[in-house]
Amino acid sequence: MKLKITSIGNSAGVILPKELLARLRLEKGDELYAIETPDGVRLTAFDPTLAQQMEVAEKIMREDRLVLHKLAQ
């Protein structure tokens, strides 16, 4: 899909067609992440920082189930 860079005030922006927003499951006001990859830049609704934090949290929960159980009581 070809996108055109346009002026938005003193900045530049890209207008995302409705079809692309639907494919990304995004709406106005949502956040979009630009991730640099070896092949270029990837646009995604996926938050890589949050995903990394969740991986750490899941690891801790698996390792310390007993501790979490006591905290919940």
Secondary structure, 3 states (H helix, E strand, C coil): CCCCEEEECCEEEECCCHHHHHHHCCCCCCCCEEEEECCEEEEECCCHHHHHHHHHHHHHHHHCHHHHHHHHC
